[in-house]
Amino acid sequence: MLATAYWLSQNLPQNAQIAVLFIAVLMGVLSGVNLFHFLHAHYDQSDALIQVAKFQERSLKHRNNALSLVEKIREEVDEENQQEQKVRAFVQDETMESIEKPSEEENQ
């Protein structure tokens, strides 16, 4: 940018040439600052995306661990319910047998 300004200002008087070169320097500095901010925002955004991805991965691991724990608890509860139903069925069968035995004795 500075070289282009110098080349364009060769035919101008010295005061105008200094002004054009000064403006070119300012434009170059502003362009550099703008580029720096753009690149900083771009790479900072990618760092943020990486952090979000890591957080999501950890969350999924915790979620999967929690789901497996819930599944184990459900299986244990189902087993307990099945055992309880077996005990109830056994007790009910025993009760029915004890009720039927005296009636059979009375019939004889």
URSULBEL-V522952 format. One record per backbone hydrogen bond with DSSP energy under -1.0 kcal/mol. CO is the residue of the C=O (numbers start at 1). NH is the residue of the N-H. Records with the same first field share a line. If there is no record, write none. Layout:
BEGIN
CO: NH ; NH
END
This chain:
BEGIN
1: 5
2: 6
3: 7
4: 8
5: 9
9: 12
13: 17
14: 18
15: 19
16: 20
17: 21
18: 22
19: 23
20: 24
21: 25
22: 26
23: 27
24: 28
25: 29
26: 30
27: 31
28: 32
29: 33
30: 34
31: 35
32: 36
33: 37
34: 38
35: 39
36: 40
37: 41
38: 42
39: 43
40: 44
41: 45
42: 46
43: 47
44: 48
45: 49
46: 50
47: 51
48: 52
49: 53
50: 54
51: 55
52: 56
53: 57
54: 58
55: 59
56: 60
57: 61
58: 62
59: 63
60: 64
61: 65
62: 66
63: 67
64: 68
65: 69
66: 70
67: 71
68: 72
69: 73
70: 74
71: 75
72: 76
73: 77
74: 78
75: 79
76: 80
77: 81
78: 82
79: 83
80: 84
81: 85
82: 86
83: 87
84: 88
85: 89
86: 90
87: 91
88: 92
89: 93
90: 94
91: 95
92: 96
93: 97
94: 98
95: 99
96: 100
97: 101
100: 104
101: 105
102: 106
103: 107
104: 108
END
